[in-house]
Amino acid sequence: MLQHYMNQLPSKIGKKVIYEIYINDKTEAQVAQELHISQQVVNKWKRKMIRELSRKITS
């Protein structure tokens, strides 16, 4: 069921961040390095996508 909601996320980068952190158990720093973005940006994407998932699940 989670995969269904993740597929509905609007951002390719956001999906990647969530997948790598929560499915592949990587740190924000590891994801940032892989995507060539700052850890702060990874954290912002993570928070944004968690809010979006929560909104979709509760609606």
PyMOL commands that set and color helices and strands:
alter all, ss='L'
color gray80, all
select helices_A, chain A and resi 2-7+12-23+28-35+39-58
alter helices_A, ss='H'
color red, helices_A
deselect
rebuild
show_as cartoon
